């Protein structure tokens, strides 16, 4: 299981960008790349390994309870891609707004 679908909680110096499965692979991969670069540059601190593992477990349990199509695939972002992108944007300090109000 990968924290934010990018890093293993016990091996944070190894990243897997583009590993997640979603409808928006290029956009998710670009944000994941920015997120991983921020982590490796020291601009974004990771929680302790135990917290990352607990987060991964919560996501997996939520998927099992709510998403039949994804089942328990820990790498799939699928229909949650907007929530996933919003989470990465929030941690990066980037606005998650996709459109400006008219």
C-alpha positions, -999 to 999 in steps of 0.1 A, spaced: 0 0 0 13 34 -10 6 66 10 -12 90 -14 -7 63 -40 29 74 -43 52 64 -14 55 33 8 52 44 44 84 25 53 104 35 21 96 72 16 127 77 -7 111 54 -33 82 68 -53 57 54 -78 42 81 -99 16 70 -125 10 37 -106 -26 46 -97 -54 37 -119 -79 65 -128 -98 82 -155 -74 111 -153 -40 93 -152 -20 123 -168 -35 149 -144 -31 126 -113 4 117 -123 14 154 -128 1 163 -93 17 132 -78 50 142 -94 47 177 -78 38 161 -45 67 137 -46 91 164 -56 79 186 -27 84 156 -3 119 149 -16 129 186 -15 119 188 21 90 213 13 63 188 24 68 167 55 54 132 56 35 120 87 52 92 107 51 57 91 23 45 115 1 74 105 7 68 68 -1 31 72 -33 40 91 -43 64 63 -37 36 37 -59 12 58 -87 38 61 -87 44 23 -88 6 16 -116 0 41 -136 29 26 -131 14 -9 -142 -21 3 -174 -6 18 -183 19 -9 -168 10 -43 -179 -22 -60 -160 -15 -93 -127 -9 -76 -131 -36 -50 -100 -36 -28 -74 -26 -54 -52 -3 -33 -37 14 -63 -69 24 -80 -81 60 -77 -109 55 -103 -140 75 -97 -124 92 -67 -98 110 -88 -112 145 -80 -110 138 -43 -75 124 -47 -64 155 -67 -80 178 -41 -60 161 -13 -27 165 -32 -35 201 -40 -43 209 -4 -11 194 8 9 213 -19 -9 246 -11 -24 247 -46 -60 258 -51 -82 228 -61 -106 251 -80 -109 238 -116 -129 268 -129 -133 304 -119 -168 316 -111 -186 332 -141 
